[in-house]
Amino acid sequence: MRSSGFRRACVALVACSFVLTACGSSGDAADGKTRITVNCMPPKSAKVDRKFFEDDIAAFEKKNPDIDVVAHDAFPCQDPKTFDAKLAGGQMEDVFYTYFTDATHVVDVNQAADITSYVKDLKSYDTVQQQLRDIYTVDGKVYGVPRTGYSMGLIYNRGLFEKAGLDPDKPPATWDEVRAAAKRIAALGGGTVGYADYSAQNQGGWHFTAELYSQGGDVVSADGKKATVDTPRARRCSRTCTTCAGPTTPWAASSSSSSTTSSS
């Protein structure tokens, strides 16, 4: 089975300028409305997503006729090459999208507003996993709302399990069991892959990072100054993946006939 991949968890952060705009200062338009800017509008090529985005804006403006939402079409939503420069120059949109790894940084440079008093009005806020909400809570104050979160997992092909004499109702629960099952499935021949870890479209690094996290490792040192991908723990993680794939199957390959694959 083919994995849809592991993507970054993201949030929409409310910039400090949103507070000023909400108070009716520099964000006031000539028609008396409060004007706010929002980034990450889907490109025109993504017709369905863009329509959803536009419909959301229309619904919001209908409910809040005194607010004019100006959306900016940008892809990627957060460009690492310009993100810090826009923050430093005060040119970030009033509501903007960022990766969860940058949340604390945005707060530290005073470019995110405290929205603690507003999240109580978000009916679905309490349904978001606490560990995700905690990422955007600094010193007891909420600065962002999680937008998207993904989890890693294994997908297995029940049909191939049965062909290999394995019980599809008892999938592997440990890496040793994954390795044993993959070996039996690969033995079916015909190019059947026992285990594959999808890495196309730059997803291999995200998979490896998550797999390393799951084994207690990290990709950078605690002070954030040194890469830690070449450590005994990271090498053990890599060996786990390669041994599951087997000696003739490259790690991070993918196949339509593979039995188990790392997935989001």
N, C-alpha and C positions, 0 to 999 in steps of 0.2 A: 504494500500500500504506500501511497505517496504522502509525505508529510506536508502540511501547510506551513511548517517552519515555526521558529521561535522568534517573536518580534519583541521590540522594546515595549515595556510598560510605559504609558504616557499619561500626562495630566494637562489640564488647562489651568494655567496660573493667572490670577488676576493681578495686573500690574498696579503699582502705586498710583499711576495717573488715573486709574479707574475711580479711585476715591475722590480725586479732585473733580473729575467729570460728573460723578454722581451728585456732588454738591452744587453743580451748576456753575462752575467757573470756566476754565479755558475750553471746556467741551461744549459750551453753549453755541448753537448755530444761530444764524440770522433769523430763522423762523421761530426761535424761542425753544426749540427742542434741545435735549441733551444728546450729543452725538458721541458714540463710542465706536472704537475700531476693534475688529476681531480678525485674527489671522487663521490660516489653515483652511481656507475655503477650497474645496476640491476643484481641480482643474476642469475646464469645459469638456475634456476628453472623457472624464468620469461622469457621464451624464446622470446616472441614477443617484450616485452619492451627492452630486452637486444639487440635484433637485431636492433631495432630503434636506440639505443644508439651507437652501433658499426657502423651503417651506417652513423650516424651524424659525428662520429670521422673520418671515411674514407673520407667523403665529405669535411670536414674541412682540413684534411691533403693534399688532392688533390689540394685544392685551395691555401694552404699554405705549399708547399713542404719543406720549411726550418724549419717547426715546427713539433716536434714529441710529440703526446699526449699520456701520460701513464695514463690509467684509473685504478682506484682502486675499486674493488668489495667490497662494505661494506653495511651491513644492520643491524640496521637502519642507514640511511645516517648520522645522527647526534646522537651519543650515549652520553647522558648526563653524564655518568660515566667517559668518557674519553675526552669529548670535551674541557673543560677548561685546562686540563693537556696538550693536544696537542697544544693548543694555546700558553700556557706559555712556552712550550718547543720548540716552533718554528717548530713543526713537522706537522702542518696542510698542506693539499694539496694546490697547487697554486690556484686552483678554487675549492671552497667547498660549500656545501649545509648546510643551517642552518635555524632554525625556526625564524620567523619574530620577536619574542620576544627577540632574542639574538643579533639582528643587532646592536643596539646602544652599547652594551657591547663589541662586537668585534671591533668596531671603537674606543671606549674609551681606549682599551688596545693596540691600534696601530697595530692591526693585519689585517686591511683591507686597500686596496689601493684606492686612489681617482681615479675613472674612469669617472669623469665628461666629459672629453674631448673625450671619446670613445663612450658614449651612443648616440651621435648624428649620429653615423654610423649604429645604430640599427633601421632599417626601421619600426619595429612594436612597438618601445618603447613608442611612443606617444599614442598608442592605449590602453596601460595599464592604469587602473583607477588611477587618481591622488592620491587618498588616500593611495593606495598601494605604489606608487613611493615615496611618502613623508616619508614613514617609513624608507626608506634606504637613505634618504637625510639628512645629518647632517651639520649644519652651511653652507647650500647652496652647499655642495659638495655631489656627488652621489657615494655611496660605494657598491651598490648591485643592482641586477636586479630581480624583482619579478618573481617567477617561477609558482606558483600555488596559487590561491585564491578561497575561497568557501564562499557562502552566505547561510544563513538560510531561510527557507520558509515553507509553509504548502502545503501538497499535499492532495487533497480530491478525494473521489470516487464518480463520477457523478451518477453512477447507484444506489448507496446506498442513495444518496441525493434524487433521484427521488422516491425510494421506501418509504422513510420517509416523502414524501410530501414537500420536500424542493426544492428550485429553484437552479439547478446546475449552472445557469448562473449568480447567485448572491451569490458567496461564502462568508463566514464570513469575516468581516473586522475588528472586535474587538474580544477580548477574551470573552466578554459576549456573543457575537454571536456564537463563537466557542463552548462555554459551552452549549448554548441552542440547537445547531445543534447536538452536540455529545449526548445529552440526548435523543433526538428524535430518533436518529439512533440506539443507544443502546437498545431502547425500541422495536426494531424489533425482538429481541430475537435470539435464535439459536447461542448464543455465539458471536454475532456481537459486535465489539468494536467501541464505538463512537469516541474515541480519543486515540491515542497512541503516546508515545514519545520514539523513539528507543534508546536503551542503550546498546545493545550487543557490543562485541569487544571494550570495553572501550570508547564507544562513548557517554555514558550518561553524563559524566562530561563536555565534549565539548558542548553538547546541552545546559546543564544548564548554563554554562559560557556565551554562546552567548545570551541565553534568559535573563540572568541577565544584560548583557551589554545593551540589547535593552531596558531595563527598567531603565537605568541610574545607575546601580550598578556596582560593581567590585568584583573580587575574592581576591584581596590583597589591603592593605592600600596604600596610596599615596607614603609612604616611602619604600614600598616593604618589610616591616618587619613583617606584621601581616596579617593572613588570615581573610577575611571579608565575608566568606560564612555564618556565623552565625550572621546575622544582620537583623533588621526589614525588610529592602528592600529585602534581599535574601529570607527570610521566606515568604514574600508576593509573590515573584516569584514562590517559590515552591508550595504555596497554589493554585496559578493560575493554575499550571499544574495538580495538584492532583484533583482540583474541576472540571476541564475539563474532566479528565478521569472518574470521577464519584466515588461513594462510593464503588462499587464492582469491579472496574477496576484498577489494580495497575498502578501507574504512571511509565513511562519508559518501558511499555510492548510493544509488537508489535504483530500484527495479520494480516494475509493475507486478512481478511475481514474488517479491520478497515477503517473508512471513512476519517479521517484526521490524519496526522502524521507529526511531525517536521522533516524537511529534509534539506539536503544541496543542 
